[in-house]
């Protein structure tokens, strides 16, 4: 495994922005509904628990990466050998790619429903992907820079989190813990998908200077996400009544409908347009991660892989032409993510640790 | 790299391909009204026309149909420009329609992203169409008059706070019912007649303007508005109090099977007007006055609450208080016990000012 030259690497603190920008994406606009359906007014507990469990998983990912020799592709190769390891790598990369496509398609659905209802999907996707190609071909440092702005610019919108408080009814939260523990765990299904994206860490790990030092920044990134999501969940619960929230597909956007200024009456349109900044790092980093992973698996040049990946996303997003299909693929991606992060990674860690122990003995 | 720039520019320019909605080329509906007409729904839409001199009289389009969206499309067939709901301020429903239920229209409005959250809903005492057709003073066309009438009375008057968002919020909340203002017109004047009480999507009762102060005390925490008390003694003896701060605290005692509501009204106010002169320097006189007012408030509030119970509607959200503060809450038991709910109203009036004269 060749070491990544230092001029292509990023400082450890950048991991904060990479993790945070990957997590906060299109999910923030509407993750509240499904959690509220499953766990009612205790959904914020589910959101908090999900965030904390994500931090545990980040800790585990660092355990795997720190004792391995490189990123996930190298570790797969090391643990399972060339063929099986390669197959596992491909499955993981395929999952990442579909995640990227789903994020993009979901965002474009929002644009179509709220703003431009007759705008064809391919125009928006096309423009977005051209921009993505331009960024990804600039290399990982450019991608990381976009992630940095993908956190910084949208954070100016944080003031929108406080407007709905004027209509808040905090009694909606009570009685706390009236749902069973099982229901609360089930409620985690509703928001886990919104936390995913941090697993790209498995690919860009080798691009971090002093990767071991970056762990705390990854945790900070995930903790900020947890705080934001939990706050938003509580906010939606006090702003909406329970059944109202269960029927609001984009709860955050519906809430921001009450923001009014004398110079702009309908603030949600600004918000949706601004959200492109939030979506961009998501798509760019997955595209970069998948192309990098493919390069290491097949030994092809990233330059040639990237157009193929972009074409794949382009076609996939066009095939998803109605709400049901978008929903279906979101559920599929969410489930795959759950299996990969919560089941596969612990198993991988176990096998890897045993192998290292075994090798040391012989 | 240069070729890429060309492609990027072309890409950006192509985004102009969506249908544009230029303000000058569409008609913005500002007030909409829906009437029940035999088994059809009739929609009336008021559009402000802007002339060189400023705002002119509104143009009005009507159409009948089965669904609210179809009506809008039919009305659009009569107008020179497409009708858009993006600037809607008020929707008026007539009483008969409200009694039949507003589910279809409100669900449609909720589904459309271009309808704002803060628009007002109102019930008309007569036909909703006549409210839009009335001729009001020129600079105060209906599209300006009606929304500011409601807004003004919510912030400074005794109308409880309502809008589309709050109405839907209370509607979807299974622990309370909602209410909307009733408006009527006489000549070129619009007037608030009271409050329509809802049970789900249907109107079940109405409260006259006279009781609005008490109603707002029971539902909102608010800072303005006046109330006139009748004082004992001579027949035409009244005192007017201006509210400085009023609210009601509820406590639920017992459980969902045997509930007991303890409502404590708190009003701080200043004396505005007396028909008979009284010495307010004397603390005893003030106390006497306060207790008269307390009694009156308690009696009127109890009457209102009894009425809610009789009609089976819960605009105060008492169920919510119970659910939050009582252990082992059972919604089914409450549905039964609400029918003969026991409650007690105690009022606490404090006169803290009496103006600049003794």
Interface residues (C-beta under 8 A of the other chain):
Chain A: X113 X114 X116 X118 X119 X123 X124 X126 X127 X130 X131 X134 X167 X171 X174 X175 X240 X241 X242 X243 X244 X247 X253 X254 X257 X258 X260 X265 X266 X268
Chain B: X4 X7 X8 X11 X12 X14 X15 X17 X18 X19 X86 X113 X114 X116 X117 X118 X165 X166 X168 X169 X170 X171 X172 X173 X174 X175 X320 X321 X323 X324 X325 X327 X329
